[in-house]
Amino acid sequence: MPEELSRREGSFRAFVAQRGPEGFSRGVQEVRGSDLEAAELLVEVRYCGLNYKDALASSAAGKVARVDRLIPGIDLAGTVLESSDPAFPPGTEVIGGGAGLGVSHHGGCAQLASLPSEWAVALPAGITAFEAMSLGTAGLTAAMCISAIEERGIGPESGTLVVSGATGGVGSIAVCLAAHRGYEVAAITSKPKASAWLESLGASVVLGKEQFSDIPPKALERERFAAAVDVVGGGVLASILAATRRRGVVTACGMAGGAEVPTTVFPFILRGVSLVGIDSAGLSRSERASLWSRLAGDLCPGNLAGITERIGLSQVEDVLERMLAGGSRGRVVVDLSL
Ligand SMILES: NC(=O)c1ccc[n+]([C@@H]2O[C@H](COP(=O)([O-])OP(=O)(O)OC[C@H]3O[C@@H](n4cnc5c(N)ncnc54)[C@H](OP(=O)(O)O)[C@@H]3O)[C@@H](O)[C@H]2O)c1
């Protein structure tokens, strides 16, 4: 019997979040291969990068999961075992992500995954599967932010680029990426003890989140920043907008600190500040493939070894809990062989 058939007919280990008559539960389970959705690619998952969205998809109150029983994991890297798409023959190393992966369709937090080939890109030359998951959606998002800022005419010579939620996945990669490109980087964090670590990633200055109040006291503050990568939202985003210089560019990609933004129109109509929305889940396959090539090339954030923690499936629950509590520090990659 071919290996891939035996894999589909057998079982594999996965982290599962489920809602049923007895309430909500989550944990590591044996899952039958036949429980996976039918799709073009059957992938042996080697690594799965964890994201804040996975923590929401795995929590009772998260409102991200679109099905009652879900293997979370919006990012995966692995090897194609079975394929009905000639673009990805068996043996191809792929990165999976985007669209419904880990949201409405079982995701990467498992030893086996079945996914539409539209959600896969070939692992680009120059990076390993582990490095790809160290970047993951967080890296793609940071790259989208920096690229959106630079498409609007900002560069390292324009002034300081500020990153909020700087210790998190998107934030820490954005700090590395921007510093690697020559920006002076200001990092906003709620963790004063992480200052030295953020400086080691390339931040020139570390600012306490408490300086960015829930409601900015003034509609416009001193012009401090030329550009921003904001993952926190809420009052932090409003405060950044008020302190962005004329014709500066602020990218908004997250809401870890709140979805309501108490701002005014003044940054936009008196300083021409641009607020740019970032939606990595909406990238087409060709856009994702092109960004992955850039992450392996000109948008490489440098060495991510110092920001990545490797864990096994049994540690996933604790890490997701820590994420929701704002305790993230860098990236966490699940090694499915552990
Ligand atoms: N739009 C997109 O395409 C896209 C893609 C990826 C992620 N996101 C969003 O970006 C945000 C960050 O994602 P991530 O994967 O980087 O998450 P993460 O690794 O868990 O990092 C989140 C960081 O946000 C900061 N934070 C501030 N207030 C917080 C609060 N009340 N609760 C939790 N964290 C708080 C913390 O950094 P400090 O302690 O340093 O302040 C924390 O480390 C999330 O909202 C996520 O949904 C959006």
The ligand as an SDF file (V2000), in Angstrom:
LIG
                    3D

 48 52  0  0  0  0  0  0  0  0999 V2000
   -3.2660   42.0670    9.6800 N   0  0  0  0  0  0  0  0  0  0  0  0
   -2.5300   40.9790    9.5200 C   0  0  0  0  0  0  0  0  0  0  0  0
   -2.2970   40.5190    8.4150 O   0  0  0  0  0  0  0  0  0  0  0  0
   -1.9550   40.3210   10.7400 C   0  0  0  0  0  0  0  0  0  0  0  0
   -1.0080   39.3030   10.6090 C   0  0  0  0  0  0  0  0  0  0  0  0
   -0.4150   38.7840   11.7900 C   0  0  0  0  0  0  0  0  0  0  0  0
   -0.8300   39.2650   13.0310 C   0  0  0  0  0  0  0  0  0  0  0  0
   -1.8040   40.2140   13.0900 N   0  0  0  0  0  0  0  0  0  0  0  0
   -2.2370   40.7600   14.3720 C   0  0  0  0  0  0  0  0  0  0  0  0
   -1.1310   41.4080   14.9720 O   0  0  0  0  0  0  0  0  0  0  0  0
   -1.2340   41.3150   16.3860 C   0  0  0  0  0  0  0  0  0  0  0  0
    0.0380   40.6760   16.9290 C   0  0  0  0  0  0  0  0  0  0  0  0
    0.1570   39.3460   16.4300 O   0  0  0  0  0  0  0  0  0  0  0  0
    1.4220   38.4600   16.8730 P   0  0  0  0  0  0  0  0  0  0  0  0
    1.2290   37.1180   16.2500 O   0  0  0  0  0  0  0  0  0  0  0  0
    2.6600   39.2320   16.6950 O   0  0  0  0  0  0  0  0  0  0  0  0
    1.1030   38.3360   18.4500 O   0  0  0  0  0  0  0  0  0  0  0  0
    2.0910   38.1010   19.6830 P   0  0  0  0  0  0  0  0  0  0  0  0
    3.3210   37.4050   19.2230 O   0  0  0  0  0  0  0  0  0  0  0  0
    1.2830   37.4660   20.7430 O   0  0  0  0  0  0  0  0  0  0  0  0
    2.5070   39.6020   20.1180 O   0  0  0  0  0  0  0  0  0  0  0  0
    1.5550   40.5370   20.5630 C   0  0  0  0  0  0  0  0  0  0  0  0
    2.2760   41.6520   21.3120 C   0  0  0  0  0  0  0  0  0  0  0  0
    1.3560   42.7410   21.4210 O   0  0  0  0  0  0  0  0  0  0  0  0
    1.6670   43.4580   22.5980 C   0  0  0  0  0  0  0  0  0  0  0  0
    0.4660   43.7700   23.3740 N   0  0  0  0  0  0  0  0  0  0  0  0
    0.1520   44.9820   23.8120 C   0  0  0  0  0  0  0  0  0  0  0  0
   -0.9940   44.9770   24.4700 N   0  0  0  0  0  0  0  0  0  0  0  0
   -1.4250   43.7200   24.4890 C   0  0  0  0  0  0  0  0  0  0  0  0
   -2.5450   43.0970   25.0700 C   0  0  0  0  0  0  0  0  0  0  0  0
   -3.4840   43.7710   25.7510 N   0  0  0  0  0  0  0  0  0  0  0  0
   -2.6910   41.7580   24.8980 N   0  0  0  0  0  0  0  0  0  0  0  0
   -1.7850   41.0680   24.1870 C   0  0  0  0  0  0  0  0  0  0  0  0
   -0.6760   41.6210   23.6190 N   0  0  0  0  0  0  0  0  0  0  0  0
   -0.4960   42.9490   23.7780 C   0  0  0  0  0  0  0  0  0  0  0  0
    2.6900   42.6680   23.3830 C   0  0  0  0  0  0  0  0  0  0  0  0
    3.9450   43.2690   23.1040 O   0  0  0  0  0  0  0  0  0  0  0  0
    4.6580   44.2770   24.1650 P   0  0  0  0  0  0  0  0  0  0  0  0
    4.5630   43.6230   25.4920 O   0  0  0  0  0  0  0  0  0  0  0  0
    6.0540   44.3940   23.6470 O   0  0  0  0  0  0  0  0  0  0  0  0
    3.9070   45.5640   24.1190 O   0  0  0  0  0  0  0  0  0  0  0  0
    2.6560   41.2960   22.7320 C   0  0  0  0  0  0  0  0  0  0  0  0
    3.9220   40.6720   22.8320 O   0  0  0  0  0  0  0  0  0  0  0  0
   -2.5130   40.5240   16.6640 C   0  0  0  0  0  0  0  0  0  0  0  0
   -3.5830   41.4080   16.8570 O   0  0  0  0  0  0  0  0  0  0  0  0
   -2.6970   39.7340   15.3850 C   0  0  0  0  0  0  0  0  0  0  0  0
   -4.0400   39.3340   15.1990 O   0  0  0  0  0  0  0  0  0  0  0  0
   -2.3620   40.7350   11.9680 C   0  0  0  0  0  0  0  0  0  0  0  0
  1  2  1  0
  2  3  2  0
  2  4  1  0
  4  5  1  0
  4 48  2  0
  5  6  2  0
  6  7  1  0
  7  8  2  0
  8  9  1  0
  8 48  1  0
  9 10  1  0
  9 46  1  0
 10 11  1  0
 11 12  1  0
 11 44  1  0
 12 13  1  0
 13 14  1  0
 14 15  2  0
 14 16  1  0
 14 17  1  0
 17 18  1  0
 18 19  2  0
 18 20  1  0
 18 21  1  0
 21 22  1  0
 22 23  1  0
 23 24  1  0
 23 42  1  0
 24 25  1  0
 25 26  1  0
 25 36  1  0
 26 27  1  0
 26 35  1  0
 27 28  2  0
 28 29  1  0
 29 30  1  0
 29 35  2  0
 30 31  1  0
 30 32  2  0
 32 33  1  0
 33 34  2  0
 34 35  1  0
 36 37  1  0
 36 42  1  0
 37 38  1  0
 38 39  2  0
 38 40  1  0
 38 41  1  0
 42 43  1  0
 44 45  1  0
 44 46  1  0
 46 47  1  0
M  CHG  2   8   1  16  -1
M  END
$$$$
